[in-house]
Amino acid sequence: MPERKKKIFICATEQSGDNIGYNLINEILKSNNNISFDGVGGSKMLPLMSNQFYNLKNFNSMGIIEIIFSLKKYNPQYSPFRYVATGLKS
């Protein structure tokens, strides 16, 4: 029986995270191509991910005050991750 691919969830909600995530995913895939990546990222990580749930353009708050006032907007975006993290069906 073939070995199942391991899945890694990665979340980058701003450009530097997308840059770091791209480099990280590239290095991991060089040593082990039996891994798939899902998550949140930008245009750099997109071609390396199996499933990109949201683009980092959906997360455009900077600073704690803006984030606090934006929580209501972000809540619907995070609710699908509950099912990813727990393996439950929606």
C-alpha positions, 0 to 999 in steps of 0.5 A: 500500500502506498504511503499517504502524503503528510499534510502541513497547514501553513498560515501567512497573512502578510507579505513577509510571511508569504516570502518566508513560507515560500522558501520554507515550503521549497526547502521541505519539498526538496528533501521530501516530496511526500508532503502537501501544503494547505493554508493561507498565503499569497501569490508566492506560496500559491503554486506550492500549495494543494489548497489555498483557503484564503489569499493574504489580500483578505488580511489587510490589517496592521497594528493591534487596534486595526486587528481588534476592530477587524475581528468581526470581519475575520471570524467568518474566514477562520470558521472553515479552519475548525473543520480542517484542524479537527477533521470534522465535516461541515 
